Amino acid sequence: MALSNTGKRVKIKLRIRKRIKGTAEKPRLSVFRSNTQIYVQAIDDVNRVTLASASSKEKEIASATGKKSEVATLVGKRLAAVCKDKGIENVVFDRSGYRYHGRVKSLADGAREGGLKF
């Protein structure tokens, strides 16, 4: 039985999660991408706590017009600003099984522009 695209992504996601762990000093940046929105969280896996989050549904970002990849860049910059306020500079990037191109790459580039180090 063949897996759907979602099933393949989940298998890849689990394979990635075996190797990547976030801590309070170096949290994991987890990305979720839907057809219209993009969400990102900085997660401390040791204490099972979300330290910071940003999404394309936030007021400042939702009012911005442009392509989805441009909005993803804004989300990355927003998350970087929130992390900077909380004293987080280093992170581990978790693409959650998505290919590293398009919106996922734009989000990562925006987070780097905001000052986060991967």
MIMIGU-579827 format. One record per atom (N, C-alpha, C): residue in one letter; residue number from 1; atom name; x, y, z; chain. Coordinates in steps of 0.001 Angstrom, whole numbers, always signed. Layout:
<nodes>
{r: a; k: NUM; a: CA; xx: X; yy: Y; zz: Z; c: A}
...
</nodes>
This chain:
<nodes>
{r: m; k: 1; a: N; xx: +842; yy: -1176; zz: +0; c: A}
{r: m; k: 1; a: CA; xx: +0; yy: +0; zz: +0; c: A}
{r: m; k: 1; a: C; xx: +888; yy: +1240; zz: +0; c: A}
{r: a; k: 2; a: N; xx: +635; yy: +2140; zz: -935; c: A}
{r: a; k: 2; a: CA; xx: +1453; yy: +3349; zz: -1068; c: A}
{r: a; k: 2; a: C; xx: +1020; yy: +4395; zz: -45; c: A}
{r: l; k: 3; a: N; xx: +1997; yy: +5131; zz: +450; c: A}
{r: l; k: 3; a: CA; xx: +1715; yy: +6201; zz: +1395; c: A}
{r: l; k: 3; a: C; xx: +1310; yy: +7470; zz: +658; c: A}
{r: s; k: 4; a: N; xx: +441; yy: +8234; zz: +1268; c: A}
{r: s; k: 4; a: CA; xx: +94; yy: +9532; zz: +705; c: A}
{r: s; k: 4; a: C; xx: +1236; yy: +10500; zz: +974; c: A}
{r: n; k: 5; a: N; xx: +1155; yy: +11687; zz: +395; c: A}
{r: n; k: 5; a: CA; xx: +2198; yy: +12690; zz: +634; c: A}
{r: n; k: 5; a: C; xx: +2288; yy: +13038; zz: +2109; c: A}
{r: t; k: 6; a: N; xx: +1142; yy: +13107; zz: +2786; c: A}
{r: t; k: 6; a: CA; xx: +1148; yy: +13407; zz: +4215; c: A}
{r: t; k: 6; a: C; xx: +1804; yy: +12280; zz: +4994; c: A}
{r: g; k: 7; a: N; xx: +1534; yy: +11056; zz: +4621; c: A}
{r: g; k: 7; a: CA; xx: +2139; yy: +9913; zz: +5297; c: A}
{r: g; k: 7; a: C; xx: +3644; yy: +9888; zz: +5123; c: A}
{r: k; k: 8; a: N; xx: +4130; yy: +10214; zz: +3931; c: A}
{r: k; k: 8; a: CA; xx: +5570; yy: +10281; zz: +3686; c: A}
{r: k; k: 8; a: C; xx: +6190; yy: +11371; zz: +4548; c: A}
{r: r; k: 9; a: N; xx: +5521; yy: +12524; zz: +4624; c: A}
{r: r; k: 9; a: CA; xx: +6049; yy: +13641; zz: +5393; c: A}
{r: r; k: 9; a: C; xx: +6139; yy: +13278; zz: +6866; c: A}
{r: v; k: 10; a: N; xx: +5140; yy: +12577; zz: +7369; c: A}
{r: v; k: 10; a: CA; xx: +5142; yy: +12181; zz: +8781; c: A}
{r: v; k: 10; a: C; xx: +6292; yy: +11215; zz: +9051; c: A}
{r: k; k: 11; a: N; xx: +6569; yy: +10290; zz: +8143; c: A}
{r: k; k: 11; a: CA; xx: +7693; yy: +9371; zz: +8323; c: A}
{r: k; k: 11; a: C; xx: +9012; yy: +10129; zz: +8353; c: A}
{r: i; k: 12; a: N; xx: +9168; yy: +11090; zz: +7453; c: A}
{r: i; k: 12; a: CA; xx: +10384; yy: +11902; zz: +7419; c: A}
{r: i; k: 12; a: C; xx: +10495; yy: +12723; zz: +8695; c: A}
{r: k; k: 13; a: N; xx: +9359; yy: +13283; zz: +9125; c: A}
{r: k; k: 13; a: CA; xx: +9320; yy: +14097; zz: +10345; c: A}
{r: k; k: 13; a: C; xx: +9796; yy: +13296; zz: +11553; c: A}
{r: l; k: 14; a: N; xx: +9319; yy: +12081; zz: +11694; c: A}
{r: l; k: 14; a: CA; xx: +9718; yy: +11240; zz: +12829; c: A}
{r: l; k: 14; a: C; xx: +11196; yy: +10871; zz: +12753; c: A}
{r: r; k: 15; a: N; xx: +11690; yy: +10654; zz: +11543; c: A}
{r: r; k: 15; a: CA; xx: +13103; yy: +10336; zz: +11363; c: A}
{r: r; k: 15; a: C; xx: +13981; yy: +11526; zz: +11782; c: A}
{r: i; k: 16; a: N; xx: +13522; yy: +12743; zz: +11461; c: A}
{r: i; k: 16; a: CA; xx: +14251; yy: +13950; zz: +11850; c: A}
{r: i; k: 16; a: C; xx: +14201; yy: +14134; zz: +13362; c: A}
{r: r; k: 17; a: N; xx: +13046; yy: +13913; zz: +13966; c: A}
{r: r; k: 17; a: CA; xx: +12857; yy: +14151; zz: +15404; c: A}
{r: r; k: 17; a: C; xx: +13694; yy: +13216; zz: +16268; c: A}
{r: k; k: 18; a: N; xx: +14102; yy: +12057; zz: +15716; c: A}
{r: k; k: 18; a: CA; xx: +14956; yy: +11166; zz: +16480; c: A}
{r: k; k: 18; a: C; xx: +16304; yy: +11818; zz: +16766; c: A}
{r: r; k: 19; a: N; xx: +16753; yy: +12666; zz: +15847; c: A}
{r: r; k: 19; a: CA; xx: +18083; yy: +13257; zz: +15951; c: A}
{r: r; k: 19; a: C; xx: +18087; yy: +14651; zz: +16550; c: A}
{r: i; k: 20; a: N; xx: +16993; yy: +15379; zz: +16412; c: A}
{r: i; k: 20; a: CA; xx: +16950; yy: +16785; zz: +16832; c: A}
{r: i; k: 20; a: C; xx: +16223; yy: +16908; zz: +18160; c: A}
{r: k; k: 21; a: N; xx: +16876; yy: +17545; zz: +19117; c: A}
{r: k; k: 21; a: CA; xx: +16262; yy: +17819; zz: +20416; c: A}
{r: k; k: 21; a: C; xx: +16494; yy: +19279; zz: +20756; c: A}
{r: g; k: 22; a: N; xx: +15496; yy: +19925; zz: +21304; c: A}
{r: g; k: 22; a: CA; xx: +15627; yy: +21310; zz: +21721; c: A}
{r: g; k: 22; a: C; xx: +15805; yy: +21408; zz: +23220; c: A}
{r: t; k: 23; a: N; xx: +16594; yy: +22380; zz: +23647; c: A}
{r: t; k: 23; a: CA; xx: +16791; yy: +22630; zz: +25070; c: A}
{r: t; k: 23; a: C; xx: +16409; yy: +24076; zz: +25354; c: A}
{r: a; k: 24; a: N; xx: +16463; yy: +24475; zz: +26599; c: A}
{r: a; k: 24; a: CA; xx: +16132; yy: +25851; zz: +26954; c: A}
{r: a; k: 24; a: C; xx: +17147; yy: +26819; zz: +26354; c: A}
{r: e; k: 25; a: N; xx: +18421; yy: +26412; zz: +26276; c: A}
{r: e; k: 25; a: CA; xx: +19451; yy: +27274; zz: +25709; c: A}
{r: e; k: 25; a: C; xx: +19421; yy: +27272; zz: +24187; c: A}
{r: k; k: 26; a: N; xx: +19072; yy: +26136; zz: +23588; c: A}
{r: k; k: 26; a: CA; xx: +19055; yy: +25989; zz: +22131; c: A}
{r: k; k: 26; a: C; xx: +17772; yy: +25262; zz: +21725; c: A}
{r: p; k: 27; a: N; xx: +16650; yy: +26006; zz: +21639; c: A}
{r: p; k: 27; a: CA; xx: +15370; yy: +25361; zz: +21340; c: A}
{r: p; k: 27; a: C; xx: +15255; yy: +24908; zz: +19885; c: A}
{r: r; k: 28; a: N; xx: +14287; yy: +24047; zz: +19663; c: A}
{r: r; k: 28; a: CA; xx: +14002; yy: +23532; zz: +18320; c: A}
{r: r; k: 28; a: C; xx: +12965; yy: +24429; zz: +17671; c: A}
{r: l; k: 29; a: N; xx: +13249; yy: +24907; zz: +16450; c: A}
{r: l; k: 29; a: CA; xx: +12286; yy: +25703; zz: +15690; c: A}
{r: l; k: 29; a: C; xx: +11468; yy: +24751; zz: +14837; c: A}
{r: s; k: 30; a: N; xx: +10239; yy: +24533; zz: +15214; c: A}
{r: s; k: 30; a: CA; xx: +9359; yy: +23606; zz: +14516; c: A}
{r: s; k: 30; a: C; xx: +8432; yy: +24377; zz: +13586; c: A}
{r: v; k: 31; a: N; xx: +8363; yy: +23958; zz: +12326; c: A}
{r: v; k: 31; a: CA; xx: +7571; yy: +24642; zz: +11300; c: A}
{r: v; k: 31; a: C; xx: +6348; yy: +23809; zz: +10956; c: A}
{r: f; k: 32; a: N; xx: +5200; yy: +24459; zz: +10827; c: A}
{r: f; k: 32; a: CA; xx: +4017; yy: +23818; zz: +10251; c: A}
{r: f; k: 32; a: C; xx: +3522; yy: +24698; zz: +9118; c: A}
{r: r; k: 33; a: N; xx: +3271; yy: +24072; zz: +7989; c: A}
{r: r; k: 33; a: CA; xx: +2868; yy: +24795; zz: +6795; c: A}
{r: r; k: 33; a: C; xx: +1538; yy: +24232; zz: +6301; c: A}
{r: s; k: 34; a: N; xx: +521; yy: +25086; zz: +6228; c: A}
{r: s; k: 34; a: CA; xx: -741; yy: +24664; zz: +5623; c: A}
{r: s; k: 34; a: C; xx: -793; yy: +25277; zz: +4224; c: A}
{r: n; k: 35; a: N; xx: -1895; yy: +25104; zz: +3530; c: A}
{r: n; k: 35; a: CA; xx: -1990; yy: +25667; zz: +2184; c: A}
{r: n; k: 35; a: C; xx: -1946; yy: +27189; zz: +2185; c: A}
{r: t; k: 36; a: N; xx: -2487; yy: +27801; zz: +3220; c: A}
{r: t; k: 36; a: CA; xx: -2570; yy: +29262; zz: +3232; c: A}
{r: t; k: 36; a: C; xx: -1738; yy: +29926; zz: +4326; c: A}
{r: q; k: 37; a: N; xx: -1432; yy: +29231; zz: +5408; c: A}
{r: q; k: 37; a: CA; xx: -751; yy: +29833; zz: +6559; c: A}
{r: q; k: 37; a: C; xx: +567; yy: +29119; zz: +6840; c: A}
{r: i; k: 38; a: N; xx: +1390; yy: +29751; zz: +7676; c: A}
{r: i; k: 38; a: CA; xx: +2619; yy: +29122; zz: +8148; c: A}
{r: i; k: 38; a: C; xx: +2799; yy: +29477; zz: +9618; c: A}
{r: y; k: 39; a: N; xx: +3210; yy: +28502; zz: +10403; c: A}
{r: y; k: 39; a: CA; xx: +3358; yy: +28660; zz: +11846; c: A}
{r: y; k: 39; a: C; xx: +4744; yy: +28162; zz: +12241; c: A}
{r: v; k: 40; a: N; xx: +5324; yy: +28763; zz: +13277; c: A}
{r: v; k: 40; a: CA; xx: +6626; yy: +28318; zz: +13773; c: A}
{r: v; k: 40; a: C; xx: +6657; yy: +28489; zz: +15289; c: A}
{r: q; k: 41; a: N; xx: +7304; yy: +27521; zz: +15959; c: A}
{r: q; k: 41; a: CA; xx: +7413; yy: +27550; zz: +17420; c: A}
{r: q; k: 41; a: C; xx: +8852; yy: +27240; zz: +17820; c: A}
{r: a; k: 42; a: N; xx: +9314; yy: +27884; zz: +18883; c: A}
{r: a; k: 42; a: CA; xx: +10585; yy: +27539; zz: +19507; c: A}
{r: a; k: 42; a: C; xx: +10249; yy: +26670; zz: +20714; c: A}
{r: i; k: 43; a: N; xx: +10691; yy: +25417; zz: +20676; c: A}
{r: i; k: 43; a: CA; xx: +10258; yy: +24422; zz: +21662; c: A}
{r: i; k: 43; a: C; xx: +11441; yy: +23904; zz: +22467; c: A}
{r: d; k: 44; a: N; xx: +11258; yy: +23832; zz: +23773; c: A}
{r: d; k: 44; a: CA; xx: +12202; yy: +23189; zz: +24689; c: A}
{r: d; k: 44; a: C; xx: +11687; yy: +21767; zz: +24913; c: A}
{r: d; k: 45; a: N; xx: +12334; yy: +20790; zz: +24275; c: A}
{r: d; k: 45; a: CA; xx: +11871; yy: +19399; zz: +24354; c: A}
{r: d; k: 45; a: C; xx: +12150; yy: +18767; zz: +25713; c: A}
{r: v; k: 46; a: N; xx: +13147; yy: +19254; zz: +26430; c: A}
{r: v; k: 46; a: CA; xx: +13479; yy: +18684; zz: +27734; c: A}
{r: v; k: 46; a: C; xx: +12343; yy: +18940; zz: +28721; c: A}
{r: n; k: 47; a: N; xx: +11867; yy: +20187; zz: +28778; c: A}
{r: n; k: 47; a: CA; xx: +10784; yy: +20549; zz: +29695; c: A}
{r: n; k: 47; a: C; xx: +9404; yy: +20521; zz: +29031; c: A}
{r: r; k: 48; a: N; xx: +9367; yy: +20203; zz: +27742; c: A}
{r: r; k: 48; a: CA; xx: +8114; yy: +20141; zz: +26969; c: A}
{r: r; k: 48; a: C; xx: +7337; yy: +21456; zz: +27044; c: A}
{r: v; k: 49; a: N; xx: +8032; yy: +22555; zz: +26699; c: A}
{r: v; k: 49; a: CA; xx: +7447; yy: +23890; zz: +26785; c: A}
{r: v; k: 49; a: C; xx: +7711; yy: +24630; zz: +25482; c: A}
{r: t; k: 50; a: N; xx: +6698; yy: +25369; zz: +25014; c: A}
{r: t; k: 50; a: CA; xx: +6886; yy: +26267; zz: +23890; c: A}
{r: t; k: 50; a: C; xx: +7378; yy: +27602; zz: +24425; c: A}
{r: l; k: 51; a: N; xx: +8567; yy: +28012; zz: +23984; c: A}
{r: l; k: 51; a: CA; xx: +9184; yy: +29229; zz: +24489; c: A}
{r: l; k: 51; a: C; xx: +8737; yy: +30469; zz: +23721; c: A}
{r: a; k: 52; a: N; xx: +8516; yy: +30318; zz: +22408; c: A}
{r: a; k: 52; a: CA; xx: +8093; yy: +31446; zz: +21581; c: A}
{r: a; k: 52; a: C; xx: +7365; yy: +30893; zz: +20360; c: A}
{r: s; k: 53; a: N; xx: +6496; yy: +31718; zz: +19778; c: A}
{r: s; k: 53; a: CA; xx: +5798; yy: +31286; zz: +18571; c: A}
{r: s; k: 53; a: C; xx: +5460; yy: +32489; zz: +17708; c: A}
{r: a; k: 54; a: N; xx: +5226; yy: +32215; zz: +16442; c: A}
{r: a; k: 54; a: CA; xx: +4797; yy: +33250; zz: +15501; c: A}
{r: a; k: 54; a: C; xx: +4030; yy: +32554; zz: +14384; c: A}
{r: s; k: 55; a: N; xx: +3110; yy: +33280; zz: +13774; c: A}
{r: s; k: 55; a: CA; xx: +2360; yy: +32708; zz: +12667; c: A}
{r: s; k: 55; a: C; xx: +1933; yy: +33803; zz: +11705; c: A}
{r: s; k: 56; a: N; xx: +1468; yy: +33384; zz: +10564; c: A}
{r: s; k: 56; a: CA; xx: +1005; yy: +34340; zz: +9558; c: A}
{r: s; k: 56; a: C; xx: -384; yy: +34868; zz: +9889; c: A}
{r: k; k: 57; a: N; xx: -979; yy: +34422; zz: +10983; c: A}
{r: k; k: 57; a: CA; xx: -2292; yy: +34913; zz: +11405; c: A}
{r: k; k: 57; a: C; xx: -2200; yy: +36089; zz: +12359; c: A}
{r: e; k: 58; a: N; xx: -990; yy: +36441; zz: +12819; c: A}
{r: e; k: 58; a: CA; xx: -834; yy: +37578; zz: +13716; c: A}
{r: e; k: 58; a: C; xx: -1202; yy: +38860; zz: +12985; c: A}
{r: k; k: 59; a: N; xx: -1722; yy: +39843; zz: +13732; c: A}
{r: k; k: 59; a: CA; xx: -2280; yy: +41058; zz: +13133; c: A}
{r: k; k: 59; a: C; xx: -1306; yy: +41775; zz: +12207; c: A}
{r: e; k: 60; a: N; xx: -61; yy: +41990; zz: +12673; c: A}
{r: e; k: 60; a: CA; xx: +900; yy: +42731; zz: +11861; c: A}
{r: e; k: 60; a: C; xx: +1216; yy: +42003; zz: +10563; c: A}
{r: i; k: 61; a: N; xx: +1288; yy: +40697; zz: +10633; c: A}
{r: i; k: 61; a: CA; xx: +1665; yy: +39902; zz: +9464; c: A}
{r: i; k: 61; a: C; xx: +468; yy: +39643; zz: +8562; c: A}
{r: a; k: 62; a: N; xx: -712; yy: +39421; zz: +9143; c: A}
{r: a; k: 62; a: CA; xx: -1907; yy: +39128; zz: +8350; c: A}
{r: a; k: 62; a: C; xx: -2302; yy: +40314; zz: +7485; c: A}
{r: s; k: 63; a: N; xx: -1991; yy: +41529; zz: +7945; c: A}
{r: s; k: 63; a: CA; xx: -2342; yy: +42712; zz: +7169; c: A}
{r: s; k: 63; a: C; xx: -1385; yy: +42940; zz: +6004; c: A}
{r: a; k: 64; a: N; xx: -222; yy: +42277; zz: +6026; c: A}
{r: a; k: 64; a: CA; xx: +757; yy: +42430; zz: +4943; c: A}
{r: a; k: 64; a: C; xx: +273; yy: +41698; zz: +3701; c: A}
{r: t; k: 65; a: N; xx: +498; yy: +42314; zz: +2574; c: A}
{r: t; k: 65; a: CA; xx: +127; yy: +41683; zz: +1310; c: A}
{r: t; k: 65; a: C; xx: +1396; yy: +41209; zz: +618; c: A}
{r: g; k: 66; a: N; xx: +1253; yy: +40226; zz: -225; c: A}
{r: g; k: 66; a: CA; xx: +2391; yy: +39689; zz: -961; c: A}
{r: g; k: 66; a: C; xx: +2253; yy: +38190; zz: -1120; c: A}
{r: k; k: 67; a: N; xx: +3293; yy: +37623; zz: -1676; c: A}
{r: k; k: 67; a: CA; xx: +3309; yy: +36185; zz: -1892; c: A}
{r: k; k: 67; a: C; xx: +3461; yy: +35453; zz: -565; c: A}
{r: k; k: 68; a: N; xx: +3106; yy: +34176; zz: -576; c: A}
{r: k; k: 68; a: CA; xx: +3190; yy: +33385; zz: +649; c: A}
{r: k; k: 68; a: C; xx: +4628; yy: +33275; zz: +1156; c: A}
{r: s; k: 69; a: N; xx: +5600; yy: +33225; zz: +254; c: A}
{r: s; k: 69; a: CA; xx: +6991; yy: +33139; zz: +685; c: A}
{r: s; k: 69; a: C; xx: +7453; yy: +34443; zz: +1317; c: A}
{r: e; k: 70; a: N; xx: +6918; yy: +35574; zz: +865; c: A}
{r: e; k: 70; a: CA; xx: +7253; yy: +36863; zz: +1482; c: A}
{r: e; k: 70; a: C; xx: +6658; yy: +36957; zz: +2884; c: A}
{r: v; k: 71; a: N; xx: +5451; yy: +36444; zz: +3045; c: A}
{r: v; k: 71; a: CA; xx: +4814; yy: +36415; zz: +4365; c: A}
{r: v; k: 71; a: C; xx: +5599; yy: +35496; zz: +5305; c: A}
{r: a; k: 72; a: N; xx: +6111; yy: +34375; zz: +4776; c: A}
{r: a; k: 72; a: CA; xx: +6900; yy: +33452; zz: +5590; c: A}
{r: a; k: 72; a: C; xx: +8174; yy: +34132; zz: +6098; c: A}
{r: t; k: 73; a: N; xx: +8768; yy: +34991; zz: +5282; c: A}
{r: t; k: 73; a: CA; xx: +9946; yy: +35738; zz: +5718; c: A}
{r: t; k: 73; a: C; xx: +9596; yy: +36651; zz: +6889; c: A}
{r: l; k: 74; a: N; xx: +8439; yy: +37306; zz: +6816; c: A}
{r: l; k: 74; a: CA; xx: +7989; yy: +38164; zz: +7911; c: A}
{r: l; k: 74; a: C; xx: +7760; yy: +37361; zz: +9193; c: A}
{r: v; k: 75; a: N; xx: +7222; yy: +36160; zz: +9056; c: A}
{r: v; k: 75; a: CA; xx: +6993; yy: +35295; zz: +10217; c: A}
{r: v; k: 75; a: C; xx: +8328; yy: +34923; zz: +10853; c: A}
{r: g; k: 76; a: N; xx: +9325; yy: +34614; zz: +10037; c: A}
{r: g; k: 76; a: CA; xx: +10654; yy: +34294; zz: +10555; c: A}
{r: g; k: 76; a: C; xx: +11269; yy: +35462; zz: +11305; c: A}
{r: k; k: 77; a: N; xx: +11120; yy: +36662; zz: +10753; c: A}
{r: k; k: 77; a: CA; xx: +11652; yy: +37858; zz: +11422; c: A}
{r: k; k: 77; a: C; xx: +10915; yy: +38117; zz: +12732; c: A}
{r: r; k: 78; a: N; xx: +9617; yy: +37900; zz: +12739; c: A}
{r: r; k: 78; a: CA; xx: +8815; yy: +38107; zz: +13948; c: A}
{r: r; k: 78; a: C; xx: +9244; yy: +37136; zz: +15047; c: A}
{r: l; k: 79; a: N; xx: +9445; yy: +35865; zz: +14682; c: A}
{r: l; k: 79; a: CA; xx: +9884; yy: +34884; zz: +15668; c: A}
{r: l; k: 79; a: C; xx: +11268; yy: +35245; zz: +16205; c: A}
{r: a; k: 80; a: N; xx: +12153; yy: +35709; zz: +15328; c: A}
{r: a; k: 80; a: CA; xx: +13493; yy: +36106; zz: +15768; c: A}
{r: a; k: 80; a: C; xx: +13407; yy: +37244; zz: +16781; c: A}
{r: a; k: 81; a: N; xx: +12496; yy: +38191; zz: +16552; c: A}
{r: a; k: 81; a: CA; xx: +12336; yy: +39306; zz: +17488; c: A}
{r: a; k: 81; a: C; xx: +11834; yy: +38820; zz: +18844; c: A}
{r: v; k: 82; a: N; xx: +10875; yy: +37903; zz: +18841; c: A}
{r: v; k: 82; a: CA; xx: +10338; yy: +37361; zz: +20085; c: A}
{r: v; k: 82; a: C; xx: +11422; yy: +36577; zz: +20829; c: A}
{r: c; k: 83; a: N; xx: +12205; yy: +35798; zz: +20091; c: A}
{r: c; k: 83; a: CA; xx: +13282; yy: +35019; zz: +20721; c: A}
{r: c; k: 83; a: C; xx: +14350; yy: +35946; zz: +21294; c: A}
{r: k; k: 84; a: N; xx: +14680; yy: +37011; zz: +20590; c: A}
{r: k; k: 84; a: CA; xx: +15681; yy: +37959; zz: +21084; c: A}
{r: k; k: 84; a: C; xx: +15222; yy: +38586; zz: +22400; c: A}
{r: d; k: 85; a: N; xx: +13919; yy: +38901; zz: +22486; c: A}
{r: d; k: 85; a: CA; xx: +13384; yy: +39472; zz: +23723; c: A}
{r: d; k: 85; a: C; xx: +13522; yy: +38501; zz: +24895; c: A}
{r: k; k: 86; a: N; xx: +13468; yy: +37206; zz: +24600; c: A}
{r: k; k: 86; a: CA; xx: +13570; yy: +36193; zz: +25652; c: A}
{r: k; k: 86; a: C; xx: +14994; yy: +35702; zz: +25852; c: A}
{r: g; k: 87; a: N; xx: +15947; yy: +36294; zz: +25136; c: A}
{r: g; k: 87; a: CA; xx: +17350; yy: +35942; zz: +25314; c: A}
{r: g; k: 87; a: C; xx: +17794; yy: +34695; zz: +24579; c: A}
{r: i; k: 88; a: N; xx: +17085; yy: +34307; zz: +23542; c: A}
{r: i; k: 88; a: CA; xx: +17428; yy: +33116; zz: +22761; c: A}
{r: i; k: 88; a: C; xx: +18129; yy: +33560; zz: +21487; c: A}
{r: e; k: 89; a: N; xx: +19343; yy: +33039; zz: +21257; c: A}
{r: e; k: 89; a: CA; xx: +20084; yy: +33390; zz: +20043; c: A}
{r: e; k: 89; a: C; xx: +20348; yy: +32186; zz: +19151; c: A}
{r: n; k: 90; a: N; xx: +20606; yy: +31028; zz: +19751; c: A}
{r: n; k: 90; a: CA; xx: +20912; yy: +29819; zz: +18990; c: A}
{r: n; k: 90; a: C; xx: +19720; yy: +28883; zz: +18989; c: A}
{r: v; k: 91; a: N; xx: +19409; yy: +28314; zz: +17821; c: A}
{r: v; k: 91; a: CA; xx: +18282; yy: +27392; zz: +17682; c: A}
{r: v; k: 91; a: C; xx: +18679; yy: +26229; zz: +16777; c: A}
{r: v; k: 92; a: N; xx: +17869; yy: +25180; zz: +16817; c: A}
{r: v; k: 92; a: CA; xx: +17993; yy: +24046; zz: +15909; c: A}
{r: v; k: 92; a: C; xx: +16775; yy: +24087; zz: +15005; c: A}
{r: f; k: 93; a: N; xx: +16968; yy: +24045; zz: +13690; c: A}
{r: f; k: 93; a: CA; xx: +15853; yy: +24164; zz: +12760; c: A}
{r: f; k: 93; a: C; xx: +15255; yy: +22796; zz: +12463; c: A}
{r: d; k: 94; a: N; xx: +13937; yy: +22684; zz: +12638; c: A}
{r: d; k: 94; a: CA; xx: +13204; yy: +21447; zz: +12366; c: A}
{r: d; k: 94; a: C; xx: +12208; yy: +21738; zz: +11253; c: A}
{r: r; k: 95; a: N; xx: +12468; yy: +21213; zz: +10066; c: A}
{r: r; k: 95; a: CA; xx: +11606; yy: +21498; zz: +8927; c: A}
{r: r; k: 95; a: C; xx: +10344; yy: +20631; zz: +8907; c: A}
{r: s; k: 96; a: N; xx: +10206; yy: +19750; zz: +9863; c: A}
{r: s; k: 96; a: CA; xx: +9015; yy: +18904; zz: +10044; c: A}
{r: s; k: 96; a: C; xx: +8664; yy: +18070; zz: +8823; c: A}
{r: g; k: 97; a: N; xx: +9668; yy: +17624; zz: +8092; c: A}
{r: g; k: 97; a: CA; xx: +9429; yy: +16756; zz: +6947; c: A}
{r: g; k: 97; a: C; xx: +9146; yy: +17490; zz: +5654; c: A}
{r: y; k: 98; a: N; xx: +9036; yy: +18809; zz: +5694; c: A}
{r: y; k: 98; a: CA; xx: +8837; yy: +19577; zz: +4467; c: A}
{r: y; k: 98; a: C; xx: +10181; yy: +19748; zz: +3777; c: A}
{r: r; k: 99; a: N; xx: +10160; yy: +19883; zz: +2457; c: A}
{r: r; k: 99; a: CA; xx: +11395; yy: +20145; zz: +1732; c: A}
{r: r; k: 99; a: C; xx: +11904; yy: +21532; zz: +2099; c: A}
{r: y; k: 100; a: N; xx: +13213; yy: +21673; zz: +2114; c: A}
{r: y; k: 100; a: CA; xx: +13811; yy: +22958; zz: +2481; c: A}
{r: y; k: 100; a: C; xx: +13887; yy: +23835; zz: +1230; c: A}
{r: h; k: 101; a: N; xx: +12745; yy: +24333; zz: +809; c: A}
{r: h; k: 101; a: CA; xx: +12670; yy: +25304; zz: -280; c: A}
{r: h; k: 101; a: C; xx: +11350; yy: +26032; zz: -159; c: A}
{r: g; k: 102; a: N; xx: +11171; yy: +27087; zz: -913; c: A}
{r: g; k: 102; a: CA; xx: +9920; yy: +27834; zz: -887; c: A}
{r: g; k: 102; a: C; xx: +9694; yy: +28522; zz: +436; c: A}
{r: r; k: 103; a: N; xx: +8508; yy: +28316; zz: +1004; c: A}
{r: r; k: 103; a: CA; xx: +8130; yy: +29014; zz: +2240; c: A}
{r: r; k: 103; a: C; xx: +8977; yy: +28605; zz: +3437; c: A}
{r: v; k: 104; a: N; xx: +9372; yy: +27348; zz: +3504; c: A}
{r: v; k: 104; a: CA; xx: +10180; yy: +26885; zz: +4637; c: A}
{r: v; k: 104; a: C; xx: +11552; yy: +27563; zz: +4597; c: A}
{r: k; k: 105; a: N; xx: +12150; yy: +27652; zz: +3422; c: A}
{r: k; k: 105; a: CA; xx: +13441; yy: +28322; zz: +3276; c: A}
{r: k; k: 105; a: C; xx: +13304; yy: +29815; zz: +3547; c: A}
{r: s; k: 106; a: N; xx: +12215; yy: +30431; zz: +3087; c: A}
{r: s; k: 106; a: CA; xx: +11994; yy: +31856; zz: +3331; c: A}
{r: s; k: 106; a: C; xx: +11855; yy: +32136; zz: +4822; c: A}
{r: l; k: 107; a: N; xx: +11153; yy: +31274; zz: +5528; c: A}
{r: l; k: 107; a: CA; xx: +11008; yy: +31440; zz: +6971; c: A}
{r: l; k: 107; a: C; xx: +12370; yy: +31346; zz: +7662; c: A}
{r: a; k: 108; a: N; xx: +13180; yy: +30380; zz: +7270; c: A}
{r: a; k: 108; a: CA; xx: +14504; yy: +30223; zz: +7870; c: A}
{r: a; k: 108; a: C; xx: +15388; yy: +31431; zz: +7568; c: A}
{r: d; k: 109; a: N; xx: +15322; yy: +31924; zz: +6337; c: A}
{r: d; k: 109; a: CA; xx: +16110; yy: +33104; zz: +5974; c: A}
{r: d; k: 109; a: C; xx: +15660; yy: +34322; zz: +6768; c: A}
{r: g; k: 110; a: N; xx: +14362; yy: +34483; zz: +6987; c: A}
{r: g; k: 110; a: CA; xx: +13849; yy: +35587; zz: +7773; c: A}
{r: g; k: 110; a: C; xx: +14302; yy: +35510; zz: +9220; c: A}
{r: a; k: 111; a: N; xx: +14342; yy: +34302; zz: +9766; c: A}
{r: a; k: 111; a: CA; xx: +14800; yy: +34121; zz: +11144; c: A}
{r: a; k: 111; a: C; xx: +16294; yy: +34454; zz: +11248; c: A}
{r: r; k: 112; a: N; xx: +17058; yy: +34081; zz: +10232; c: A}
{r: r; k: 112; a: CA; xx: +18488; yy: +34424; zz: +10229; c: A}
{r: r; k: 112; a: C; xx: +18699; yy: +35930; zz: +10120; c: A}
{r: e; k: 113; a: N; xx: +17893; yy: +36583; zz: +9271; c: A}
{r: e; k: 113; a: CA; xx: +17985; yy: +38032; zz: +9144; c: A}
{r: e; k: 113; a: C; xx: +17638; yy: +38726; zz: +10463; c: A}
{r: g; k: 114; a: N; xx: +16730; yy: +38122; zz: +11209; c: A}
{r: g; k: 114; a: CA; xx: +16342; yy: +38674; zz: +12509; c: A}
{r: g; k: 114; a: C; xx: +17383; yy: +38469; zz: +13591; c: A}
{r: g; k: 115; a: N; xx: +18407; yy: +37634; zz: +13324; c: A}
{r: g; k: 115; a: CA; xx: +19486; yy: +37480; zz: +14277; c: A}
{r: g; k: 115; a: C; xx: +19611; yy: +36115; zz: +14906; c: A}
{r: l; k: 116; a: N; xx: +18786; yy: +35150; zz: +14530; c: A}
{r: l; k: 116; a: CA; xx: +18924; yy: +33801; zz: +15090; c: A}
{r: l; k: 116; a: C; xx: +20043; yy: +33053; zz: +14380; c: A}
{r: k; k: 117; a: N; xx: +20741; yy: +32206; zz: +15126; c: A}
{r: k; k: 117; a: CA; xx: +21825; yy: +31400; zz: +14566; c: A}
{r: k; k: 117; a: C; xx: +21404; yy: +29946; zz: +14571; c: A}
{r: f; k: 118; a: N; xx: +21519; yy: +29294; zz: +13422; c: A}
{r: f; k: 118; a: CA; xx: +21155; yy: +27879; zz: +13302; c: A}
{r: f; k: 118; a: C; xx: +22414; yy: +27042; zz: +13432; c: A}
</nodes>
